[in-house]
Amino acid sequence: MAPSKGPATGRHRIVIVGGGAGGLELATRLGDTLGRRGRAEVTLIEKTRTHVWKPKLHEIAAGSMDISQHEVGYLAQSHWHHFNYRIGEMIGLDRERREVLVAAHLDDEGREVTPPRAVGYDTLVIAVGSQSNDFGTPGVAEHALRLESAADAERFHRRLINACIRAHSQGTPLQPAQLHLAIIGAGATGVELAAELHRTTREVVAYGLDRVDAEKDIQVTVVEAAPRVLPALPPRLSAATEALLRQLGVNVLTNAKVASVSAGTVQLADGRALPAELIVWAAGVKAPDFLKDIAGLETNRVNQLVVKATLQTTRDDNIFAFGDCAACAWPEAGAGAIVPPRAQAAHQQASHLAAQLKRRLAGQPPRDWRYRDFGSLVSLGEFSTVGSMMGGLIGGSLMIEGLFARLMYQSLYKMHELALHGWVKVALDTLARLIVRRTEPHVKLH
């Protein structure tokens, strides 16, 4: 069946909702091919103005990465790569009229920038990512910070710097919770943040905050409900990571379920209370709440859209979903398993869909996608990188640590940058960052 076309331009309308790693890569690829040649009208709907690779958020939060050197402006990217960027947040879907419902976008002062509107599509791709899942734990929404966006990471960093300056400036002894940081969840985000904080807090204090004793006053605690940190990785890597964290002075609490969170305190189910000035929730993820049963589409218990092997939703072949917001079966991992929410999966799916949507425009059915598991990598800052490579490809895992693992971790980000910008810009940007790193502090101080 020939693909339908938009009434205004006569071109097939491909609308992508969500400008995360996968969504922006797909919009860029389609813009450079279909959009550039006038074969389709490609539109990206995203609620923010700039993109930052989500696995880097812990570095922004800790202050070891300057966001201004790594963020990508959607408006400029759309201009350079021949797709439309429309700012706004998806709040609903009309499948019968084939329209995405977008909320009004307001500025920081509450003034309307764009009105509520409906954006028509012929093919819709939903890639809105994931958000933290607090499992209904009392007090988390009110008193815990999350690392879901660049704005969240910057907010945490400002509070961290302010906490250090406050402790240095006050004339009274530190209170029990002051300069104590509690990270709830010892998955990749929690562990990476803890390791980065060990270094950056000491560098911040070294810039003249001499009334703060970094070794004695600053305490970082990681709380994990499972029996070990990094429960998704093999036990040997979990043990090595925990040993390194403890060596750095990070308090690691496993088999510790959080009962509630209040201002300045994390209450554990066993009765222990952990004082903490800054509390980060990094345990569990789910798809955004607005996706739950949206427009009659099939979703699972964590709001993910259930998709077929073609990445089409099970109840509407005109709607695709991928990345963290999609539940795609992973038969190689066992019955009922789904593809894990990883950046590598979104990257693979974006590449696959870029080819399949071209087939769709030619009236051909999309082919199935198969996940290739290249393993997991966790960066522990300048101290180490650990991971398992080639997991699903060989039926086992190759454990890697140290320099090689670090190079592999950095290559994942370079692959994302290459998908967005190409070799020339990536090479020039990398050189510029190396030069800046030699002339400015290695930790962001504001």
C-alpha positions in Angstrom: 0.0 0.0 0.0 1.4 3.4 -0.9 2.1 5.7 2.0 -0.2 8.6 2.7 0.8 12.2 2.3 0.2 15.4 4.2 -2.6 17.7 2.8 -0.5 20.8 2.8 2.8 19.9 1.3 1.9 16.7 -0.6 4.8 15.0 1.2 4.7 12.1 3.6 4.8 13.5 7.2 7.1 11.8 9.6 6.7 13.1 13.1 9.2 12.1 15.8 8.4 12.9 19.4 11.3 13.1 21.8 14.8 14.5 21.1 16.9 12.1 23.2 19.8 10.1 21.9 17.6 7.9 19.6 15.1 10.5 18.6 17.6 13.1 17.6 19.8 10.6 15.7 16.7 9.4 13.8 15.6 12.9 12.9 19.1 13.8 11.8 19.4 10.7 9.6 16.0 11.1 8.0 16.5 14.8 7.5 19.8 14.2 5.7 18.2 11.7 3.4 14.4 12.1 3.0 14.1 15.7 4.1 17.0 17.0 2.1 15.6 15.4 -1.1 12.1 16.5 -0.5 10.8 13.0 -0.2 9.3 13.5 3.3 8.6 16.3 5.8 10.4 15.3 8.9 9.4 17.0 12.2 10.9 16.6 15.7 8.8 17.6 18.7 10.8 18.1 21.8 10.0 20.0 25.0 13.5 21.4 25.6 15.8 23.6 23.5 19.0 21.7 23.7 20.1 18.0 23.8 22.7 16.4 26.1 23.5 12.7 25.9 21.8 11.2 28.9 24.6 9.0 30.1 26.6 12.2 30.7 24.2 13.7 33.2 26.1 12.3 36.2 29.2 14.2 35.0 27.2 17.5 34.7 25.8 16.9 38.2 29.2 16.3 39.7 30.7 19.3 37.8 33.3 17.3 35.8 31.7 18.2 32.5 30.7 21.7 31.3 27.3 21.3 29.6 28.0 24.3 27.3 30.7 22.3 25.5 28.5 19.3 24.9 24.9 20.4 24.4 23.3 20.5 20.9 20.8 23.2 20.0 17.7 21.6 18.3 17.0 24.6 16.2 20.5 24.8 14.7 20.6 21.0 14.3 17.3 21.0 12.4 18.5 23.8 10.1 21.7 22.0 9.3 20.1 18.6 8.7 16.8 19.5 6.9 14.2 18.6 9.5 11.7 20.8 11.4 12.0 21.3 15.1 8.9 22.2 17.1 9.2 23.0 20.8 6.5 21.5 23.0 5.5 18.5 25.1 3.3 15.7 23.9 0.2 15.3 26.1 -2.1 13.2 24.0 -2.8 11.5 20.7 -5.7 11.3 18.3 -5.2 8.2 16.2 -8.3 8.7 14.1 -7.3 12.1 12.9 -3.6 11.2 13.0 -2.6 14.1 15.2 -0.2 14.5 18.1 -1.6 16.8 20.8 1.1 19.2 22.1 0.8 21.4 25.2 1.4 25.1 25.2 5.1 26.0 25.9 5.7 28.5 28.6 8.9 30.5 29.4 10.5 30.7 32.8 8.2 33.6 33.7 5.1 31.7 32.7 4.4 33.5 29.5 3.2 31.5 26.5 5.7 30.9 23.8 3.7 28.6 21.6 0.0 27.8 22.0 -1.6 24.3 22.4 -1.7 22.7 19.0 -2.2 19.5 17.1 0.5 18.3 14.7 -0.6 16.0 11.9 1.4 12.9 10.9 1.3 10.0 8.4 4.0 8.1 10.3 4.6 8.7 14.0 7.6 7.7 16.0 7.5 8.0 19.8 10.9 8.2 21.5 10.2 10.1 24.7 12.6 8.1 26.9 12.1 7.3 30.5 11.9 8.9 33.9 12.6 7.8 37.5 10.3 5.3 39.1 9.9 6.0 42.8 7.6 3.1 43.3 5.3 5.3 45.4 8.0 5.8 48.1 6.7 8.6 50.5 8.6 11.8 50.3 10.7 11.1 47.2 8.8 13.6 44.9 9.1 16.4 47.5 12.6 15.9 48.9 14.8 13.9 46.5 16.5 15.2 43.4 16.5 13.2 40.1 18.8 13.1 37.1 16.3 12.9 34.3 17.4 15.9 32.3 20.2 18.4 31.9 18.2 20.9 34.0 18.1 18.3 36.9 21.8 17.8 36.7 22.5 21.5 36.7 20.1 22.0 39.6 22.0 19.3 41.6 25.3 20.9 40.8 24.2 24.3 42.0 23.0 22.9 45.2 26.2 21.0 45.7 28.4 24.1 45.2 26.1 26.2 47.4 26.3 23.5 50.2 30.1 23.7 50.1 30.2 27.5 50.2 27.6 27.6 53.0 29.6 25.1 55.1 32.8 27.2 54.6 31.1 30.5 55.4 29.1 29.6 58.5 30.6 30.3 61.9 29.0 27.4 63.7 29.9 23.7 63.5 28.3 21.6 60.7 24.9 20.1 61.4 24.5 16.3 61.2 23.2 16.3 57.7 25.5 19.0 56.2 27.7 17.9 53.3 26.2 14.4 53.5 25.0 13.1 50.1 22.7 10.1 49.8 22.3 8.4 46.4 19.4 5.9 46.4 20.0 3.2 43.8 23.4 1.6 42.9 22.8 1.0 39.3 25.0 2.7 36.7 23.8 6.2 37.4 24.1 6.0 41.2 27.6 4.3 41.1 28.9 6.7 38.4 27.7 9.7 40.3 29.2 8.6 43.6 32.7 8.1 42.0 32.6 11.4 40.2 31.5 13.2 43.4 34.5 11.9 45.3 36.9 13.7 42.9 34.9 16.9 42.1 33.9 17.8 45.7 37.6 17.7 46.7 38.5 19.9 43.8 35.8 22.4 44.7 37.0 22.6 48.3 40.6 23.0 47.1 39.6 26.3 45.4 39.8 28.3 48.7 37.1 26.6 50.8 39.7 25.6 53.4 37.3 25.5 56.3 35.8 22.4 54.9 37.7 19.1 55.4 36.9 17.1 52.3 37.9 13.8 53.9 36.0 14.2 57.1 33.1 16.5 56.3 31.9 15.3 52.9 30.3 11.9 53.0 28.7 10.1 50.1 26.4 7.1 50.8 25.0 4.8 48.1 21.9 2.9 49.1 20.8 -0.2 47.2 17.9 -2.5 47.9 19.5 -5.5 46.1 22.2 -7.6 47.6 25.0 -6.0 45.6 25.7 -2.8 43.6 25.3 -2.9 39.9 22.9 -5.9 40.1 22.5 -6.0 36.3 26.2 -6.8 35.9 28.1 -10.0 36.7 28.9 -10.5 40.4 32.7 -10.2 39.9 32.3 -6.7 38.4 29.9 -5.7 41.2 32.4 -6.8 43.8 35.2 -4.9 42.1 33.1 -1.8 41.9 32.0 -1.9 45.5 35.6 -2.5 46.6 36.7 0.6 44.7 33.9 2.7 46.1 34.7 1.8 49.6 38.4 2.5 48.9 37.4 6.0 47.8 35.5 6.5 51.1 32.0 6.0 49.7 29.6 4.4 52.2 27.9 1.4 50.5 24.7 0.0 51.9 23.2 -3.0 50.2 20.1 -5.0 51.1 18.8 -1.6 52.3 15.3 -0.7 51.2 14.2 2.9 51.5 10.9 3.4 53.5 10.6 7.1 53.1 12.4 10.4 52.4 12.0 13.6 54.3 13.9 16.9 54.3 17.4 16.0 55.4 16.8 12.3 56.1 16.5 8.9 54.3 14.5 6.5 56.4 15.3 2.8 55.8 12.9 -0.1 56.3 15.1 -1.6 59.0 14.7 1.5 61.1 18.0 3.2 60.3 17.9 6.9 59.5 20.6 8.5 57.2 21.1 12.3 57.5 21.7 13.9 54.2 21.7 17.5 52.9 21.4 16.3 49.3 19.4 13.2 48.3 19.3 11.8 44.8 16.8 9.1 43.6 18.4 6.9 41.0 16.5 3.7 41.6 14.3 2.3 38.8 12.9 3.8 35.6 9.5 3.9 33.8 8.2 5.5 30.7 6.4 8.8 31.1 3.0 8.6 32.8 1.1 10.2 29.9 1.8 7.1 27.8 -0.3 4.8 30.0 -2.9 3.3 27.6 -2.6 6.4 25.4 -5.3 6.4 22.6 -5.9 2.7 23.2 -2.3 1.6 22.5 -1.0 -1.3 24.4 1.3 -0.5 27.3 2.9 -2.5 30.1 3.0 -1.9 33.9 5.8 0.7 33.6 4.0 2.6 30.8 6.1 1.4 27.9 4.4 1.1 24.6 4.4 -2.6 23.5 5.9 -2.9 20.0 6.3 -5.7 17.5 9.7 -6.8 16.1 9.3 -4.1 13.5 9.1 -1.5 16.3 5.5 -0.8 15.2 3.0 -0.6 18.1 0.9 -3.7 18.4 -2.4 -1.8 17.7 -1.4 0.7 15.1 1.1 0.1 12.2 1.4 3.9 11.6 2.9 4.4 15.0 6.4 3.3 15.9 8.1 3.5 19.3 11.7 2.8 20.4 14.2 3.5 23.1 13.4 3.5 26.8 9.7 4.1 26.2 9.2 1.0 24.2 8.8 -2.6 25.3 10.4 -4.8 22.6 10.8 -8.5 23.0 14.3 -9.9 23.4 13.8 -13.7 22.7 17.6 -14.4 23.0 17.4 -13.4 26.7 14.6 -15.8 27.5 10.8 -15.9 27.5 9.2 -12.6 28.5 12.5 -10.7 28.4 12.5 -7.2 26.8 15.3 -5.1 25.5 17.0 -3.2 28.3 16.8 0.6 28.4 20.3 1.4 27.2 21.7 4.0 24.9 23.2 1.3 22.7 19.7 -0.1 22.1 18.3 3.3 21.1 21.3 3.9 18.8 20.7 0.5 17.0 16.9 1.1 16.8 17.4 4.6 15.3 19.7 3.2 12.6 17.3 0.5 11.8 14.3 2.8 11.6 16.1 5.2 9.4 16.3 2.4 6.8 12.9 1.0 7.4 11.0 4.3 7.1 12.6 4.7 3.6 11.1 1.3 2.8 7.8 2.4 4.1 7.8 5.4 1.8 8.4 3.0 -1.1 5.4 0.9 -0.1 7.5 -1.9 1.3 6.9 -3.5 4.7 9.4 -2.8 7.4 11.8 -5.5 8.4 12.2 -6.9 11.9 14.8 -5.4 14.2 17.1 -7.6 16.3 19.0 -6.4 19.3 22.7 -7.0 19.4 23.9 -6.9 22.9 27.4 -5.4 23.2 27.4 -5.6 27.0 27.4 -2.9 29.6 30.0 -0.3 30.7 30.1 1.7 33.9 32.5 4.7 34.3 34.0 5.3 37.7 35.5 8.6 36.7 39.2 8.9 36.6 39.6 5.9 38.8 38.4 3.1 36.6 35.8 1.8 34.1 34.3 -1.7 34.4 32.0 -3.7 32.2 31.0 -6.8 30.3 31.4 -6.9 26.6 29.8 -8.9 23.8 27.2 -10.3 26.3 24.3 -11.5 24.0 26.5 -12.1 21.0 28.5 -15.1 22.4 26.1 -16.3 25.1 28.4 -15.1 27.8 30.4 -12.1 29.0 33.9 -10.9 28.6 34.9 -8.9 31.7 36.9 -5.8 31.1 38.3 -3.2 33.4 40.7 -0.3 33.3 42.0 1.6 30.3 40.5 -0.6 27.6 37.1 -0.4 29.2 37.4 3.4 29.6 38.3 3.7 25.8 35.2 1.6 24.9 33.0 3.8 27.2 34.3 7.0 25.5 33.8 5.4 22.1 30.0 5.1 22.8 29.7 8.8 23.1 31.8 9.4 20.0 29.5 7.1 18.1 26.5 9.3 19.2 28.3 12.5 18.2 29.3 11.0 14.8 25.6 10.1 14.1 24.7 13.8 14.8 27.6 15.7 13.3 29.9 13.7 11.2 33.7 13.2 11.4 34.8 16.8 10.7 32.8 18.5 13.4 33.5 15.8 15.9 37.2 16.0 15.4 37.2 19.8 15.7 35.0 19.8 18.8 37.2 17.1 20.4 40.3 19.2 19.8 38.6 22.3 21.1 37.6 20.6 24.3 41.2 19.3 24.8 42.5 22.9 24.5 39.9 24.3 26.9 40.6 21.6 29.4 44.2 22.9 29.6 43.2 26.5 30.2 40.2 26.2 32.6 39.5 24.4 35.9 38.8 20.7 35.6 35.6 21.0 37.6 32.8 23.5 37.1 32.7 26.0 40.0 29.4 27.7 39.4 
